[in-house]
Amino acid sequence: MQLIDRRRDRFEMFDRMDSPALNLTFNLDLPDFRPWCKAQGLAPFHVLLCAVLRATLAVENFRYRILDGEVLRIDRLMPSFTVINQHNDLNFAQFEWSDDLREFVARGLAARAAASAMVELNLAYQAMTPRQARDQVFITCIPWLDFTSIQHPTATLGAPDIPSIAWGKFRDAPNGRLQLPFSVQAHHGFVDGFHIHQLAQHIAAELTAFMQA
């Protein structure tokens, strides 16, 4: 674990704090991939979800978690995201990863349909072991709002080791671009503002690669 060994002093400093969470909300600038999604018959949210999760694996600092006081590095992700049901109540959707974009989107759509049809809270995540739970990034989308900040919930204030990511309403931008409010919460012992900048760059690159494939 070369990275965590190099950052050990930073990690120990932030991990001693009551809340070691780093929170940033910013305008994410992306190529406008919506026309491409329409032409391909793909749901834009799920295409962006795939790009975001691929990007979190591409930026090494987002791969680290804490379990039983020890730092571990993940090598896979279990996609999960929030949905609303017929009563406009929150629920959770989960599905197995696929490297194929179309299969990824299909699995995400099926998971959304299943979770949206539930009245009760989907408790499938409770079947995950603590180690399996570390293979997540918490994703939520608030497409109705052009928000400027958000407070992500954490099960334990002092352990925000699973990153939380949220985005909001798309806005048209000049020159074939779009912008959206984007929020990232991560453990500051692993992630600095620069790494969130890298995450944003990787998301844009993933979307560009999809459209050029």
Secondary structure, 3 states (H helix, E strand, C coil): CHHHHHCHHHHHHHHCCCCCEEEEEEEEEEECCHHHHHHHCCCHHHHHHHHHHHHHHHCHHHHEEEECCEEEECCCCCCEEEEECCCCCEEEEECCCCCCHHHHHHHHHHHHHHHHCCCCCCCHHHHCCHHHHCCCCEEEECCCCCCCCCCCCCCCCCCCCCCEEEECCCEEECCCEEEEEEEEEEECCCCCHHHHHHHHHHHHHHHHHHHHC
